[in-house]
Amino acid sequence: EPEVTQTPSHQVTQMGQEVILRCVPISNHLYFYWYRQILGQKVEFLVSFYNNEISEKSEIFDDQFSVERPDGSNFTLKIRSTKLEDSAMYFCASSERRAQGYTFGSGTRLTVV
Amino acid sequence: DAKTTQPTSMDCAEGRAANLPCNHSTISGNEYVYWYRQIHSQGPQYIIHGLKNNETNEMASLIITEDRKSSTLILPHATLRDTAVYYCIVRSENNQGGKLIFGQGTELSVKP
Protein backbone atom coordinates (compact mmCIF):
# COMPACT_ATOMS: atom_id res chain seq x y z
CA GLU A 1 0.00 0.00 0.00
CA PRO A 2 1.40 3.45 -0.92
CA GLU A 3 2.86 5.42 1.96
CA VAL A 4 3.74 8.98 2.86
CA THR A 5 7.37 8.94 3.96
CA GLN A 6 8.81 11.42 6.44
CA THR A 7 12.43 11.99 7.37
CA PRO A 8 14.04 12.19 9.81
CA SER A 9 11.94 10.29 12.33
CA HIS A 10 13.46 12.30 15.16
CA GLN A 11 15.38 15.57 15.08
CA VAL A 12 16.96 17.45 17.94
CA THR A 13 17.92 21.06 17.35
CA GLN A 14 19.04 24.02 19.36
CA MET A 15 16.75 26.97 19.89
CA GLY A 16 17.19 29.54 17.14
CA GLN A 17 18.40 27.04 14.56
CA GLU A 18 16.67 26.39 11.26
CA VAL A 19 15.19 22.96 10.59
CA ILE A 20 13.79 21.37 7.47
CA LEU A 21 11.38 18.49 7.80
CA ARG A 22 11.04 16.36 4.71
CA CYS A 23 8.13 14.43 3.28
CA VAL A 24 7.63 12.32 0.18
CA PRO A 25 3.88 12.24 -0.54
CA ILE A 26 2.20 9.46 -2.50
CA SER A 27 3.18 9.91 -6.13
CA ASN A 28 -0.17 10.65 -7.79
CA HIS A 29 -1.42 12.86 -4.97
CA LEU A 30 -1.99 16.54 -5.60
CA TYR A 31 -2.93 17.96 -2.19
CA PHE A 32 -0.40 18.22 0.61
CA TYR A 33 -0.67 19.09 4.26
CA TRP A 34 1.36 19.62 7.41
CA TYR A 35 -0.06 19.06 10.88
CA ARG A 36 1.59 19.04 14.26
CA GLN A 37 0.85 17.49 17.63
CA ILE A 38 2.41 18.78 20.81
CA LEU A 39 2.82 15.97 23.33
CA GLY A 40 -0.49 15.18 24.99
CA GLN A 41 -2.44 17.67 22.88
CA LYS A 42 -4.67 17.62 19.81
CA VAL A 43 -3.50 17.26 16.24
CA GLU A 44 -3.40 20.79 14.80
CA PHE A 45 -3.58 21.90 11.17
CA LEU A 46 -0.67 23.99 9.94
CA VAL A 47 -0.94 24.40 6.19
CA SER A 48 -2.37 22.97 2.99
CA PHE A 49 -0.67 23.18 -0.40
CA TYR A 50 -1.97 22.65 -3.90
CA ASN A 51 -0.74 23.58 -7.36
CA ASN A 52 2.52 24.90 -5.97
CA GLU A 53 0.95 27.35 -3.61
CA ILE A 54 -0.47 27.53 -0.14
CA SER A 55 -4.25 26.97 -0.12
CA GLU A 56 -4.81 27.69 3.54
CA LYS A 57 -2.75 28.19 6.67
CA SER A 58 -3.51 28.36 10.35
CA GLU A 59 -2.56 31.03 12.87
CA ILE A 60 0.28 28.77 13.99
CA PHE A 61 1.85 29.00 10.55
CA ASP A 62 3.50 32.38 10.97
CA ASP A 63 6.46 33.94 9.18
CA GLN A 64 8.83 31.46 10.81
CA PHE A 65 7.29 28.64 8.79
CA SER A 66 7.48 27.97 5.09
CA VAL A 67 6.67 25.07 2.77
CA GLU A 68 8.10 24.09 -0.54
CA ARG A 69 7.77 21.40 -3.16
CA PRO A 70 11.22 21.75 -4.67
CA ASP A 71 11.34 18.89 -7.15
CA GLY A 72 7.91 17.37 -7.74
CA SER A 73 8.38 14.57 -5.24
CA ASN A 74 9.46 16.13 -1.95
CA PHE A 75 7.37 18.42 0.22
CA THR A 76 9.25 20.26 2.94
CA LEU A 77 8.42 22.27 6.02
CA LYS A 78 11.02 24.77 7.15
CA ILE A 79 11.10 26.45 10.53
CA ARG A 80 13.48 29.39 10.31
CA SER A 81 14.36 30.01 13.93
CA THR A 82 13.09 27.31 16.21
CA LYS A 83 11.59 27.99 19.63
CA LEU A 84 11.14 25.63 22.54
CA GLU A 85 7.39 25.59 21.89
CA ASP A 86 7.96 24.22 18.38
CA SER A 87 8.78 20.87 19.97
CA ALA A 88 6.13 18.49 18.63
CA MET A 89 5.39 15.64 16.25
CA TYR A 90 5.02 16.99 12.74
CA PHE A 91 2.87 15.00 10.35
CA CYS A 92 2.80 15.33 6.60
CA ALA A 93 -0.26 14.14 4.67
CA SER A 94 -1.40 13.93 1.08
CA SER A 95 -4.52 13.18 -0.93
CA GLU A 96 -5.36 12.65 -4.57
CA ARG A 97 -8.42 14.88 -4.40
CA ARG A 98 -9.49 17.55 -1.95
CA ALA A 99 -12.74 15.82 -1.03
CA GLN A 100 -11.12 12.59 0.07
CA GLY A 101 -9.60 11.01 3.15
CA TYR A 102 -5.91 11.61 3.18
CA THR A 103 -2.87 9.55 4.07
CA PHE A 104 -0.61 10.68 6.89
CA GLY A 105 3.05 9.91 7.32
CA SER A 106 4.43 8.47 10.53
CA GLY A 107 5.74 11.85 11.62
CA THR A 108 8.94 13.61 12.63
CA ARG A 109 9.47 14.20 16.30
CA LEU A 110 11.12 17.60 16.64
CA THR A 111 12.79 18.40 19.94
CA VAL A 112 14.07 21.94 20.46
CA VAL A 113 16.54 22.32 23.31
CA ASP B 1 -16.48 23.91 10.55
CA ALA B 2 -19.11 22.21 12.67
CA LYS B 3 -17.97 20.82 15.98
CA THR B 4 -18.38 17.24 17.10
CA THR B 5 -18.91 15.65 20.51
CA GLN B 6 -17.54 12.23 21.33
CA PRO B 7 -17.22 10.25 24.58
CA THR B 8 -13.78 10.56 26.07
CA SER B 9 -13.21 6.83 26.36
CA MET B 10 -14.80 3.46 25.70
CA ASP B 11 -13.97 -0.17 26.30
CA CYS B 12 -14.76 -3.08 24.03
CA ALA B 13 -14.17 -6.82 24.36
CA GLU B 14 -11.97 -8.40 21.72
CA GLY B 15 -14.06 -9.97 18.97
CA ARG B 16 -17.12 -7.89 19.73
CA ALA B 17 -18.39 -4.96 17.71
CA ALA B 18 -17.19 -1.54 18.78
CA ASN B 19 -19.77 1.20 18.28
CA LEU B 20 -18.35 4.69 18.57
CA PRO B 21 -20.90 7.52 18.67
CA CYS B 22 -20.47 11.08 17.50
CA ASN B 23 -22.80 14.05 17.75
CA HIS B 24 -22.62 16.79 15.14
CA SER B 25 -25.87 18.62 15.65
CA THR B 26 -24.78 21.79 13.82
CA ILE B 27 -23.66 20.00 10.66
CA SER B 28 -24.69 21.75 7.46
CA GLY B 29 -25.76 20.33 4.12
CA ASN B 30 -22.39 20.31 2.39
CA GLU B 31 -20.40 18.88 5.28
CA TYR B 32 -19.14 15.32 5.34
CA VAL B 33 -18.43 13.19 8.39
CA TYR B 34 -14.91 11.75 8.48
CA TRP B 35 -13.42 9.23 10.86
CA TYR B 36 -9.73 8.86 11.56
CA ARG B 37 -7.85 7.01 14.24
CA GLN B 38 -4.45 7.44 15.84
CA ILE B 39 -2.57 4.57 17.37
CA HIS B 40 -0.17 5.70 20.06
CA SER B 41 1.32 8.87 18.49
CA GLN B 42 1.58 7.38 15.02
CA GLY B 43 0.19 9.45 12.18
CA PRO B 44 -3.62 9.56 12.03
CA GLN B 45 -5.14 6.91 9.79
CA TYR B 46 -8.16 7.54 7.58
CA ILE B 47 -11.00 5.08 8.21
CA ILE B 48 -14.13 6.16 6.36
CA HIS B 49 -16.29 9.13 5.44
CA GLY B 50 -19.87 9.82 4.37
CA LEU B 51 -22.40 12.50 3.60
CA LYS B 52 -25.82 11.05 4.35
CA ASN B 53 -25.89 7.43 3.26
CA ASN B 54 -24.43 4.65 5.34
CA GLU B 55 -20.99 3.59 4.18
CA THR B 56 -18.96 0.42 4.58
CA ASN B 57 -15.41 -0.47 3.70
CA GLU B 58 -12.91 -3.13 4.72
CA MET B 59 -12.18 -1.37 8.00
CA ALA B 60 -15.54 -0.19 9.31
CA SER B 61 -19.12 0.89 8.76
CA LEU B 62 -20.46 4.38 9.17
CA ILE B 63 -24.08 4.88 10.12
CA ILE B 64 -25.40 8.43 9.77
CA THR B 65 -28.82 9.30 11.18
CA GLU B 66 -31.46 10.60 8.82
CA ASP B 67 -31.25 14.11 10.25
CA ARG B 68 -27.43 13.89 10.01
CA LYS B 69 -27.01 15.20 13.53
CA SER B 70 -25.17 12.13 14.72
CA SER B 71 -23.28 9.13 13.44
CA THR B 72 -21.80 5.86 14.66
CA LEU B 73 -18.61 4.20 13.57
CA ILE B 74 -18.80 0.43 13.80
CA LEU B 75 -15.77 -1.84 13.97
CA PRO B 76 -17.50 -5.19 13.46
CA HIS B 77 -14.98 -7.47 15.18
CA ALA B 78 -12.61 -5.42 17.29
CA THR B 79 -9.08 -6.70 17.82
CA LEU B 80 -6.39 -5.58 20.25
CA ARG B 81 -4.79 -3.66 17.38
CA ASP B 82 -7.89 -1.46 17.14
CA THR B 83 -6.96 0.15 20.45
CA ALA B 84 -6.53 3.80 19.47
CA VAL B 85 -7.98 7.30 19.68
CA TYR B 86 -10.85 7.67 17.19
CA TYR B 87 -11.66 11.08 15.80
CA CYS B 88 -14.97 12.11 14.29
CA ILE B 89 -14.47 15.20 12.12
CA VAL B 90 -16.93 17.23 10.12
CA ARG B 91 -15.47 18.85 7.04
CA SER B 92 -16.98 21.10 4.42
CA GLU B 93 -16.23 20.20 0.82
CA ASN B 94 -16.23 23.92 0.15
CA ASN B 95 -13.34 24.14 2.57
CA GLN B 96 -10.70 25.87 0.51
CA GLY B 97 -7.74 24.03 1.86
CA GLY B 98 -9.34 20.73 2.83
CA LYS B 99 -8.10 21.00 6.41
CA LEU B 100 -9.24 18.72 9.20
CA ILE B 101 -9.99 20.06 12.66
CA PHE B 102 -9.24 17.38 15.23
CA GLY B 103 -10.94 17.26 18.60
CA GLN B 104 -9.95 15.11 21.55
CA GLY B 105 -11.55 11.99 20.12
CA THR B 106 -12.61 8.77 21.83
CA GLU B 107 -9.94 6.58 23.35
CA LEU B 108 -11.03 3.03 22.55
CA SER B 109 -9.51 0.24 24.59
CA VAL B 110 -10.04 -3.26 23.24
CA LYS B 111 -9.58 -5.78 26.02
CA PRO B 112 -8.93 -9.53 25.76
Interface residues (C-beta under 8 A of the other chain):
Chain A: V4 Y31 Y33 Y35 Q37 K42 V43 E44 F45 V47 S48 Y50 S55 E56 K57 S58 M89 F91 A93 S95 R98 A99 G101 Y102 T103 F104 G105 S106 G107
Chain B: Y32 Y34 Y36 Q38 S41 Q42 G43 P44 Q45 Y46 I47 I48 H49 Y87 E93 N95 Q96 G97 G98 K99 L100 I101 F102 G103 Q104
